[in-house]
Amino acid sequence: MLETDGWITIDVPEIETLPKPIFPRSQNLTARQVFPLHSHRWNQLVYATSGTLVVTIADAWHVITPEQAIWVPTGVRHTTGALNGAQFRNLYVADQPGLAMPDACTVFAVTPLFRALIVELEAVSPAIGPAGMSVGVSVGVPVGVSEDAGGAAENDAYIDKLNALIVEQLRRLPVQNFRLPWPQSPMLHRICEALYANPADGRSADDWGRELGASARTLARHFEREVGITLRDWRHRLRLFRALEWLCAGRSVTDIALDLGYASTSAFTYMFRQEMGCAPTEWRAR
């Protein structure tokens, strides 16, 4: 679904085991860097303290801002890229009693407390080597904690407390439906691929029906049943997602508005403000 032209593929980290049931991993991504299709042997909470991420799975495209995170369950194949560069911070979360998290990819709103917990866990956790071995503390032991065996044990106990609190907070994060669902049937997939390539495509359901040999009513019924929203609503959401992608790529607001099919920049800006709470230029400056 995501255009690959202009994206820079980077290697997926090879980690065999986790030193803790919850373990942070951080990596700063430059604009248009992407981890190719892959999966993990544990759950992953994908988050960025700054920048915008795009996470794609088989049936959806997710745009993740610093106010959000996406839960990717064990074994789910996905790609993760940074539209405009990002401070990529994620949690690897092993399956464990009491976790009680969704078995499907889910977007959550990140609270200030949860963000602080992620940052703190990263600060006190040991770095991780390719085989999952601890190779030292990423930032350093906290002030007041010695670096001898007793200090290490104290830091380890502190990490366990942080992990327990993170599990509690994970279950309390508000769910957000900020995703672009993607159909699986070839007929509907053809429509969505065409609209993704050209969001200004104005063909109606009647036009698509004639081209694909189905009535507009049949097409609309199949689309809503498979995708979960109407074709009209899907097209609207697609335009918002492409707008976010193009804004991060540095394109002008006027060019974006025209390529999305809006008659004027003001019409596009109105839509964007309704959906995102700010003007396109304000969103890009964040």
C-alpha positions as CSV (number, residue, x, y, z in Angstrom):
1,M,0.0,0.0,0.0
2,L,2.8,2.5,0.9
3,E,4.6,3.9,-2.1
4,T,8.2,2.6,-2.0
5,D,9.8,5.1,-4.3
6,G,12.1,7.4,-2.4
7,W,12.0,5.2,0.8
8,I,15.2,3.9,2.3
9,T,15.0,0.3,3.5
10,I,16.9,-0.4,6.7
11,D,17.7,-3.7,8.4
12,V,15.3,-5.1,11.0
13,P,17.2,-5.7,14.3
14,E,17.9,-9.4,14.9
15,I,17.1,-10.1,18.5
16,E,16.7,-13.7,19.7
17,T,15.6,-13.3,23.3
18,L,14.5,-10.5,25.6
19,P,16.3,-9.9,28.9
20,K,13.0,-8.7,30.5
21,P,9.3,-9.4,29.8
22,I,9.0,-5.8,28.7
23,F,12.0,-4.2,27.0
24,P,12.5,-0.9,25.3
25,R,14.4,-0.3,22.0
26,S,15.1,3.1,20.5
27,Q,16.4,4.2,17.2
28,N,16.4,7.6,15.5
29,L,15.0,7.3,11.9
30,T,15.7,9.8,9.2
31,A,13.0,10.9,6.8
32,R,11.6,8.1,4.6
33,Q,13.5,5.3,6.3
34,V,11.5,2.1,6.6
35,F,11.8,-1.4,8.2
36,P,10.6,-3.8,5.5
37,L,7.9,-6.5,6.0
38,H,8.8,-8.5,9.2
39,S,7.3,-9.9,12.4
40,H,8.5,-10.5,15.9
41,R,8.3,-13.4,18.4
42,W,6.8,-11.1,20.9
43,N,4.3,-8.2,21.0
44,Q,5.5,-4.7,20.0
45,L,4.2,-1.3,21.0
46,V,5.4,1.1,18.2
47,Y,5.8,4.7,19.4
48,A,7.8,7.8,18.5
49,T,8.5,10.6,20.9
50,S,8.7,12.9,17.9
51,G,8.0,12.6,14.2
52,T,5.3,10.6,12.3
53,L,5.4,6.9,11.7
54,V,3.5,4.8,9.1
55,V,2.8,1.2,10.1
56,T,1.3,-1.1,7.4
57,I,-0.2,-4.5,7.9
58,A,-2.1,-6.7,5.5
59,D,-5.5,-5.0,5.8
60,A,-4.7,-1.5,7.1
61,W,-2.5,1.5,7.0
62,H,-1.8,3.4,10.2
63,V,-0.4,6.9,10.6
64,I,1.1,7.2,14.1
65,T,1.7,10.6,15.6
66,P,3.6,11.3,18.9
67,E,0.2,11.4,20.6
68,Q,-0.4,7.8,19.6
69,A,1.1,4.3,19.7
70,I,0.1,1.1,17.9
71,W,0.0,-2.4,19.4
72,V,1.4,-5.1,17.1
73,P,0.7,-8.6,18.4
74,T,3.2,-11.5,18.2
75,G,3.8,-12.8,14.7
76,V,1.9,-10.1,12.8
77,R,3.8,-9.1,9.7
78,H,4.1,-5.3,9.3
79,T,6.3,-2.5,8.0
80,T,7.3,0.6,10.0
81,G,8.6,3.8,8.4
82,A,9.2,7.4,9.3
83,L,7.6,10.0,7.1
84,N,9.5,13.0,8.3
85,G,12.2,11.4,10.6
86,A,11.3,10.2,14.0
87,Q,12.7,9.4,17.5
88,F,11.5,5.8,17.3
89,R,10.8,4.3,20.7
90,N,9.1,1.0,21.1
91,L,8.5,-1.6,23.7
92,Y,8.9,-5.3,23.1
93,V,6.4,-7.1,25.3
94,A,6.5,-10.8,25.9
95,D,3.2,-12.7,26.3
96,Q,2.6,-13.0,30.0
97,P,-0.2,-13.6,32.5
98,G,-2.4,-10.6,33.1
99,L,-1.4,-8.8,29.9
100,A,-4.9,-8.8,28.4
101,M,-4.1,-6.9,25.3
102,P,-5.8,-7.1,21.9
103,D,-4.9,-9.9,19.5
104,A,-5.2,-7.5,16.5
105,C,-3.3,-4.3,15.7
106,T,-4.7,-1.5,17.7
107,V,-4.0,2.3,17.9
108,F,-4.0,3.9,21.4
109,A,-3.8,7.4,22.6
110,V,-0.6,7.9,24.6
111,T,-1.1,9.6,28.0
112,P,1.6,11.9,29.5
113,L,2.1,9.3,32.2
114,F,2.6,6.4,29.8
115,R,5.0,8.5,27.7
116,A,7.1,9.3,30.8
117,L,7.1,5.6,31.7
118,I,8.5,4.7,28.3
119,V,11.2,7.3,28.5
120,E,12.2,6.3,32.0
121,L,12.3,2.6,31.2
122,E,14.6,3.3,28.3
123,A,16.9,5.4,30.5
124,V,17.5,2.7,33.1
125,S,17.3,-0.5,30.9
126,P,20.5,-2.2,29.7
127,A,21.2,-2.0,26.0
128,I,20.4,-5.2,24.1
129,G,22.8,-7.2,21.9
130,P,21.8,-9.2,18.8
131,A,21.3,-12.4,20.9
132,G,19.2,-10.6,23.5
133,M,22.1,-10.3,26.0
134,S,22.4,-7.2,28.1
135,V,25.4,-5.2,27.1
136,G,25.3,-2.3,29.6
137,V,22.9,0.4,30.6
138,S,21.8,2.6,27.7
139,V,22.1,5.9,29.7
140,G,23.4,4.9,33.1
141,V,22.2,3.8,36.5
142,P,20.1,6.5,38.2
143,V,21.7,9.1,40.5
144,G,22.1,7.6,44.0
145,V,22.3,4.0,42.8
146,S,25.8,2.5,42.9
147,E,27.2,0.5,40.0
148,D,28.2,-2.5,42.1
149,A,26.3,-5.7,42.3
150,G,23.9,-4.3,45.0
151,G,23.3,-1.2,42.8
152,A,22.6,-3.4,39.8
153,A,20.1,-5.5,41.8
154,E,18.4,-2.3,43.0
155,N,18.1,-1.0,39.4
156,D,16.8,-4.4,38.3
157,A,14.1,-4.3,40.9
158,Y,13.2,-0.7,39.8
159,I,12.9,-1.9,36.2
160,D,10.5,-4.7,37.4
161,K,8.3,-2.1,39.1
162,L,8.3,0.1,36.0
163,N,7.3,-3.0,33.9
164,A,4.4,-3.8,36.2
165,L,3.1,-0.2,36.0
166,I,3.5,-0.2,32.2
167,V,1.3,-3.4,32.0
168,E,-1.3,-1.6,34.1
169,Q,-1.2,1.5,32.0
170,L,-1.3,-0.5,28.7
171,R,-4.7,-1.8,29.7
172,R,-6.0,1.7,30.4
173,L,-4.9,3.5,27.2
174,P,-7.8,4.9,25.2
175,V,-8.3,3.2,21.8
176,Q,-8.3,5.3,18.7
177,N,-9.7,4.3,15.3
178,F,-7.1,6.1,13.2
179,R,-6.5,3.6,10.5
180,L,-7.1,3.2,6.8
181,P,-8.6,-0.3,6.3
182,W,-7.7,-2.2,3.2
183,P,-9.8,-4.8,1.3
184,Q,-8.6,-8.3,0.4
185,S,-10.9,-9.2,-2.5
186,P,-9.3,-8.5,-5.9
187,M,-12.1,-6.3,-7.2
188,L,-12.2,-4.0,-4.2
189,H,-8.4,-4.0,-3.9
190,R,-8.2,-2.7,-7.5
191,I,-10.4,0.2,-6.6
192,C,-8.4,1.1,-3.5
193,E,-5.1,0.8,-5.3
194,A,-6.3,3.1,-8.1
195,L,-7.6,5.7,-5.5
196,Y,-4.3,5.5,-3.5
197,A,-2.3,6.2,-6.7
198,N,-4.6,9.0,-7.6
199,P,-6.7,10.4,-4.7
200,A,-8.2,13.0,-7.1
201,D,-9.9,10.2,-9.1
202,G,-13.5,11.2,-9.1
203,R,-15.1,8.0,-10.4
204,S,-18.3,7.2,-8.6
205,A,-19.6,3.8,-7.5
206,D,-21.6,3.7,-10.7
207,D,-18.5,4.3,-12.7
208,W,-16.6,1.6,-10.9
209,G,-19.5,-0.8,-11.2
210,R,-19.6,-0.4,-15.0
211,E,-15.9,-0.9,-15.2
212,L,-15.9,-4.0,-12.9
213,G,-19.1,-5.6,-14.1
214,A,-21.1,-5.0,-10.9
215,S,-24.0,-2.7,-9.9
216,A,-23.2,0.3,-7.8
217,R,-25.4,-1.2,-5.0
218,T,-23.7,-4.5,-5.1
219,L,-20.3,-2.8,-5.1
220,A,-21.2,-0.6,-2.2
221,R,-22.6,-3.5,-0.1
222,H,-19.5,-5.6,-0.7
223,F,-17.2,-2.7,0.1
224,E,-18.9,-1.8,3.4
225,R,-19.1,-5.4,4.5
226,E,-15.4,-6.1,3.8
227,V,-13.8,-2.8,4.8
228,G,-16.2,-1.7,7.5
229,I,-16.9,1.8,6.1
230,T,-18.5,3.1,3.0
231,L,-16.5,3.8,-0.1
232,R,-17.2,7.6,0.3
233,D,-15.8,7.5,3.9
234,W,-12.8,5.4,2.8
235,R,-12.0,7.9,0.1
236,H,-12.2,10.8,2.6
237,R,-9.9,9.0,5.0
238,L,-7.5,8.1,2.2
239,R,-7.2,11.8,1.3
240,L,-6.3,12.7,4.9
241,F,-3.7,10.0,5.1
242,R,-2.1,10.9,1.8
243,A,-2.2,14.6,2.9
244,L,-0.2,13.6,6.0
245,E,2.3,11.7,3.9
246,W,2.8,14.5,1.4
247,L,3.1,17.2,4.1
248,C,5.9,15.2,5.7
249,A,7.5,14.9,2.3
250,G,7.7,18.7,2.0
251,R,5.1,19.2,-0.7
252,S,3.3,22.6,-0.8
253,V,-0.2,22.8,0.6
254,T,-1.5,24.0,-2.8
255,D,-0.1,21.1,-4.7
256,I,-1.4,18.6,-2.1
257,A,-4.9,20.2,-2.3
258,L,-5.0,19.9,-6.1
259,D,-3.6,16.3,-6.2
260,L,-6.2,15.2,-3.6
261,G,-9.0,16.6,-5.8
262,Y,-10.0,19.7,-3.9
263,A,-11.2,22.7,-5.8
264,S,-9.2,25.1,-3.7
265,T,-6.6,25.2,-1.0
266,S,-9.1,26.6,1.5
267,A,-11.4,23.6,1.0
268,F,-8.5,21.2,1.7
269,T,-7.5,23.3,4.7
270,Y,-11.0,23.2,6.1
271,M,-11.2,19.4,5.9
272,F,-7.7,19.1,7.4
273,R,-8.6,21.4,10.3
274,Q,-11.8,19.5,11.0
275,E,-9.9,16.2,11.2
276,M,-6.7,17.2,12.8
277,G,-7.6,20.3,14.8
278,C,-5.1,22.6,13.1
279,A,-4.1,23.8,9.6
280,P,-1.8,21.7,7.5
281,T,1.1,24.2,7.9
282,E,0.6,24.1,11.7
283,W,0.6,20.3,11.7
284,R,3.8,20.1,9.7
285,A,5.6,22.6,12.1
286,R,4.9,20.4,15.1
